[in-house]
């Protein structure tokens, strides 16, 4: 590890600073651009006398002697604080401190925003048993974290696959999600969610209608860092008993018209129309198999008999 504080924090690719105790007060020695961007200020503003309002080390880090004793004893020191930013937003900062071996009595400060984690915790408690999945994804739509909540497991199962959120949606719903995200970006308020009803296939073996609650999280500079989301099941609320209704819903999800279904299956338009309006409640086996195959489902997901 470099002994020069400036060189050290320059190498770090996360919000960081180096501080020291001077005349029984905390003093900031160096800070990198990532910390300035997180807090929404310029680096020289952090380093000038008086620093940045609401980021006063004496208030944040507590009594210098006590904190230094804990660090020398190799105790973990983590500080949590709310940091107000523009447009009425607030960062939930977590600051981890560690003692540098050289130069003596200097402390490395690593900061991160835990706003998305706290939001997820609150939403998961609210959703309880109805939650199917939760996690975060980046502005590029790449999934950052994904927790699958199953009935068998009391705790969520974390998936590490680097997928796009669009991979979980049928084509018809991808544009709806993108419109929702665009509306959240235009609103520009960190932590304020928006709900959208979507369909998904990859969270379970079959398609499900879900309510997805999505919140954007911005840093102090107003830059979008990530989205957090919670997916709740809706199918337990809406299970149409009429097979004709289920058929129309599946065709709508797939974007297949009656004319297209007739062409794909080779069945007459009359037969397709009767299936859709309920005049045929129990179709022949071949008919049901042809229709179900085009929709990518089992026949029993449309006709239970």
C-alpha positions as CSV (number, residue, x, y, z in Angstrom):
1,X,0.0,0.0,0.0
2,X,1.5,3.4,-0.9
3,X,2.6,5.5,2.0
4,X,1.8,8.8,0.3
5,X,-1.9,9.6,1.1
6,X,-2.4,11.5,-2.2
7,X,-1.1,8.5,-4.2
8,X,-3.2,6.1,-2.1
9,X,-6.6,7.7,-2.6
10,X,-5.8,8.4,-6.3
11,X,-5.4,4.6,-6.8
12,X,-8.7,3.9,-5.1
13,X,-11.8,3.7,-7.4
14,X,-14.3,4.4,-4.6
15,X,-15.1,7.5,-2.5
16,X,-12.1,7.9,-0.2
17,X,-10.2,10.4,1.9
18,X,-7.3,10.5,4.4
19,X,-7.6,12.4,7.6
20,X,-5.6,13.0,10.8
21,X,-5.9,14.4,14.3
22,X,-4.5,17.9,14.6
23,X,-4.8,19.7,18.0
24,X,-7.5,17.3,19.1
25,X,-9.5,18.0,16.0
26,X,-10.1,16.0,12.8
27,X,-8.4,17.4,9.7
28,X,-8.9,16.2,6.1
29,X,-5.6,15.7,4.4
30,X,-6.6,14.3,1.0
31,X,-9.8,13.4,-0.8
32,X,-10.4,11.9,-4.2
33,X,-12.8,12.9,-6.9
34,X,-15.1,9.9,-6.2
35,X,-15.9,11.3,-2.7
36,X,-16.5,14.8,-4.1
37,X,-18.8,13.4,-6.8
38,X,-20.7,11.3,-4.2
39,X,-21.2,14.4,-2.0
40,X,-22.0,16.7,-4.9
41,X,-19.2,19.1,-4.4
42,X,-15.7,19.9,-5.8
43,X,-12.6,18.3,-4.4
44,X,-11.0,21.6,-3.4
45,X,-14.2,22.5,-1.5
46,X,-13.6,19.4,0.7
47,X,-10.0,20.3,1.4
48,X,-10.4,24.0,2.1
49,X,-10.6,25.3,5.8
50,X,-14.1,24.6,7.1
51,X,-14.8,21.9,4.5
52,X,-18.3,21.2,3.3
53,X,-21.4,21.9,5.3
54,X,-22.9,18.7,6.8
55,X,-19.6,16.8,6.2
56,X,-17.8,18.1,9.3
57,X,-15.3,15.4,10.5
58,X,-15.6,16.4,14.2
59,X,-19.3,15.8,14.1
60,X,-19.1,12.6,12.0
61,X,-16.1,10.8,13.5
62,X,-16.6,11.7,17.2
63,X,-13.9,12.2,19.8
64,X,-10.5,11.9,18.1
65,X,-8.8,10.2,21.1
66,X,-11.6,7.6,21.6
67,X,-11.8,6.8,17.8
68,X,-8.0,6.5,17.5
69,X,-7.9,4.1,20.5
70,X,-10.5,1.9,18.9
71,X,-8.6,1.9,15.6
72,X,-5.3,1.1,17.2
73,X,-7.1,-1.8,19.0
74,X,-8.2,-2.9,15.5
75,X,-11.8,-2.5,16.3
76,X,-14.1,-2.0,13.3
77,X,-15.3,1.6,13.2
78,X,-18.3,2.4,10.9
79,X,-20.2,5.7,11.0
80,X,-23.7,6.1,9.6
81,X,-25.1,9.5,8.8
82,X,-27.7,11.2,6.6
83,X,-26.1,13.7,4.2
84,X,-28.6,16.2,2.6
85,X,-28.1,16.9,-1.1
86,X,-29.8,19.0,-3.8
87,X,-33.5,18.9,-4.6
88,X,-34.4,17.8,-1.1
89,X,-32.6,14.4,-1.4
90,X,-30.6,12.7,1.3
91,X,-27.7,10.2,1.1
92,X,-27.5,7.5,3.7
93,X,-23.8,7.4,4.1
94,X,-21.7,4.6,5.6
95,X,-18.2,5.6,6.5
96,X,-15.6,2.9,7.2
97,X,-12.4,3.9,9.0
98,X,-9.1,2.2,9.2
99,X,-5.7,3.2,10.5
100,X,-2.8,3.6,8.1
101,X,0.5,2.2,9.1
102,X,2.4,5.0,7.6
103,X,2.4,7.9,8.1
104,X,1.5,7.5,11.7
105,X,-1.9,8.6,13.1
106,X,-3.5,9.0,9.7
107,X,-6.8,7.4,9.0
108,X,-8.3,6.1,5.7
109,X,-11.9,7.0,5.2
110,X,-14.0,4.9,2.7
111,X,-17.6,6.2,2.1
112,X,-20.6,4.7,0.4
113,X,-24.2,5.5,-0.1
114,X,-26.5,2.8,1.5
115,X,-29.7,4.5,0.5
116,X,-30.8,1.8,-1.9
117,X,-30.1,-0.9,0.7
118,X,-32.2,0.8,3.3
119,X,-35.0,1.4,0.8
120,X,-35.0,-2.3,-0.2
121,X,-35.1,-3.3,3.5
122,X,-38.2,-1.2,4.1
123,X,-39.9,-2.4,0.9
124,X,-39.2,-6.1,1.7
125,X,-40.7,-5.7,5.2
126,X,-43.8,-4.1,3.6
127,X,-44.2,-6.8,0.9
128,X,-43.5,-9.8,3.2
129,X,-44.8,-13.0,1.7
130,X,-45.8,-11.5,-1.7
131,X,-42.2,-10.7,-2.8
132,X,-40.8,-12.8,-5.7
133,X,-37.5,-11.0,-6.2
134,X,-35.5,-7.9,-5.3
135,X,-32.3,-6.3,-6.2
136,X,-30.5,-3.5,-8.1
137,X,-29.6,-2.8,-11.7
138,X,-27.4,-0.2,-13.3
139,X,-28.4,2.6,-15.7
140,X,-27.2,0.4,-18.5
141,X,-29.9,-2.1,-17.4
142,X,-27.3,-4.7,-16.3
143,X,-28.5,-6.6,-13.2
144,X,-26.2,-5.7,-10.3
145,X,-27.7,-7.9,-7.6
146,X,-30.7,-10.3,-7.8
147,X,-32.3,-12.0,-4.8
148,X,-34.9,-14.7,-5.6
149,X,-37.4,-15.2,-2.8
150,X,-38.7,-18.8,-2.8
151,X,-41.4,-20.5,-0.7
152,X,-38.9,-23.2,0.2
153,X,-36.1,-21.0,1.4
154,X,-36.6,-18.6,4.4
155,X,-34.0,-16.3,3.0
156,X,-33.5,-15.1,-0.6
157,X,-31.2,-16.9,-2.9
158,X,-28.7,-14.5,-4.5
159,X,-28.0,-14.9,-8.3
160,X,-24.7,-13.6,-9.7
161,X,-25.5,-13.8,-13.4
162,X,-24.8,-10.5,-15.2
163,X,-28.0,-10.2,-17.2
164,X,-30.1,-7.4,-18.5
165,X,-33.4,-6.7,-16.9
166,X,-34.9,-6.9,-20.3
167,X,-34.0,-10.6,-20.4
168,X,-36.7,-11.2,-17.9
169,X,-39.5,-9.6,-19.9
170,X,-41.5,-10.4,-23.0
171,X,-41.0,-8.0,-25.9
172,X,-44.3,-6.3,-25.3
173,X,-43.3,-5.3,-21.8
174,X,-39.8,-4.1,-22.5
175,X,-40.9,-0.8,-23.9
176,X,-43.2,-0.3,-20.9
177,X,-40.3,-0.7,-18.5
178,X,-38.1,1.6,-20.5
179,X,-40.8,4.3,-20.5
180,X,-41.1,3.9,-16.7
181,X,-37.3,4.3,-16.3
182,X,-37.3,7.4,-18.5
183,X,-40.1,8.9,-16.4
184,X,-38.1,8.3,-13.2
185,X,-35.0,9.9,-14.8
186,X,-36.9,13.0,-15.8
187,X,-38.4,13.3,-12.3
188,X,-34.8,13.1,-10.9
189,X,-35.7,12.4,-7.3
190,X,-33.5,9.9,-5.6
191,X,-35.4,7.1,-3.7
192,X,-38.9,8.0,-5.0
193,X,-40.4,4.9,-6.5
194,X,-42.8,4.2,-9.4
195,X,-44.9,1.1,-9.8
196,X,-45.5,-0.7,-13.0
197,X,-47.4,-4.0,-13.8
198,X,-45.3,-6.4,-16.0
199,X,-45.1,-10.0,-17.0
200,X,-42.1,-12.1,-16.4
201,X,-41.0,-15.6,-17.3
202,X,-37.6,-16.2,-15.7
203,X,-38.5,-15.8,-12.0
204,X,-40.7,-18.9,-12.1
205,X,-41.3,-21.8,-14.6
206,X,-44.3,-20.0,-16.1
207,X,-45.2,-16.5,-16.9
208,X,-46.5,-14.3,-14.0
209,X,-48.1,-11.0,-13.8
210,X,-46.2,-8.9,-11.3
211,X,-46.1,-5.5,-9.7
212,X,-42.6,-4.0,-9.9
213,X,-41.7,-1.2,-7.6
214,X,-38.6,0.7,-9.0
215,X,-36.7,3.6,-7.4
216,X,-33.8,5.5,-8.9
217,X,-30.8,6.4,-6.7
218,X,-28.6,9.4,-7.5
219,X,-25.4,10.7,-5.9
220,X,-24.9,14.2,-4.6
221,X,-24.0,15.4,-8.0
222,X,-27.3,14.3,-9.4
223,X,-25.8,11.4,-11.4
224,X,-28.0,8.3,-11.7
225,X,-26.0,5.5,-10.0
226,X,-28.5,2.6,-9.9
227,X,-32.1,1.5,-9.7
228,X,-33.4,-0.7,-6.8
229,X,-36.5,-2.9,-7.4
230,X,-38.9,-5.2,-5.6
231,X,-41.1,-7.6,-7.6
232,X,-44.4,-8.7,-6.0
233,X,-46.7,-11.4,-7.2
234,X,-50.1,-10.4,-8.6
235,X,-51.3,-13.8,-10.0
236,X,-52.8,-14.7,-6.6
237,X,-55.1,-11.7,-7.0
238,X,-56.0,-12.4,-10.6
239,X,-56.6,-15.9,-11.8
240,X,-59.3,-15.9,-14.5
241,X,-61.3,-19.1,-14.4
242,X,-62.6,-18.8,-17.9
243,X,-60.2,-20.4,-20.4
244,X,-61.2,-18.0,-23.1
245,X,-60.0,-15.1,-20.9
246,X,-56.7,-16.9,-20.2
247,X,-56.3,-17.5,-23.9
248,X,-56.8,-13.8,-24.7
249,X,-54.4,-12.7,-22.0
250,X,-51.7,-15.0,-23.3
251,X,-52.2,-13.9,-26.8
252,X,-52.0,-10.3,-25.8
253,X,-48.8,-10.9,-23.8
254,X,-47.2,-12.6,-26.9
255,X,-48.5,-9.9,-29.2
256,X,-50.3,-12.6,-31.4
257,X,-53.6,-11.6,-33.1
258,X,-56.4,-14.0,-33.9
259,X,-55.4,-13.8,-37.6
260,X,-51.7,-14.5,-36.8
261,X,-52.7,-17.5,-34.5
262,X,-54.8,-18.9,-37.4
263,X,-51.9,-18.6,-39.7
264,X,-49.4,-20.1,-37.3
265,X,-51.5,-23.1,-36.2
266,X,-53.3,-23.8,-39.5
267,X,-56.6,-23.6,-37.6
268,X,-59.5,-21.7,-39.2
269,X,-60.4,-18.2,-38.1
270,X,-63.8,-19.6,-37.0
271,X,-62.1,-22.0,-34.6
272,X,-59.8,-19.4,-33.2
273,X,-62.7,-17.0,-32.7
274,X,-64.8,-19.6,-30.9
275,X,-61.9,-20.4,-28.6
276,X,-61.5,-16.7,-27.8
277,X,-65.1,-16.0,-27.2
278,X,-65.7,-19.2,-25.1
279,X,-68.0,-21.0,-27.5
280,X,-65.5,-23.8,-27.5
281,X,-64.7,-24.6,-23.8
282,X,-63.1,-28.0,-24.3
283,X,-61.2,-28.1,-27.7
284,X,-59.9,-31.2,-29.3
285,X,-56.5,-32.4,-28.1
286,X,-54.7,-31.4,-31.3
287,X,-56.3,-28.0,-31.4
288,X,-55.3,-27.2,-27.8
289,X,-51.7,-28.5,-28.4
290,X,-51.3,-26.4,-31.5
291,X,-52.4,-23.2,-29.8
292,X,-50.5,-23.8,-26.5
293,X,-47.3,-24.5,-28.5
294,X,-47.5,-21.1,-30.2
295,X,-47.9,-19.5,-26.9
296,X,-45.1,-21.4,-25.2
297,X,-47.2,-22.8,-22.4
298,X,-48.7,-26.2,-21.4
299,X,-52.3,-26.9,-22.5
300,X,-53.3,-27.1,-18.9
301,X,-52.4,-23.5,-18.4
302,X,-55.3,-22.5,-20.7
303,X,-57.7,-25.4,-20.5
304,X,-57.8,-27.2,-17.2
305,X,-60.1,-30.0,-18.2
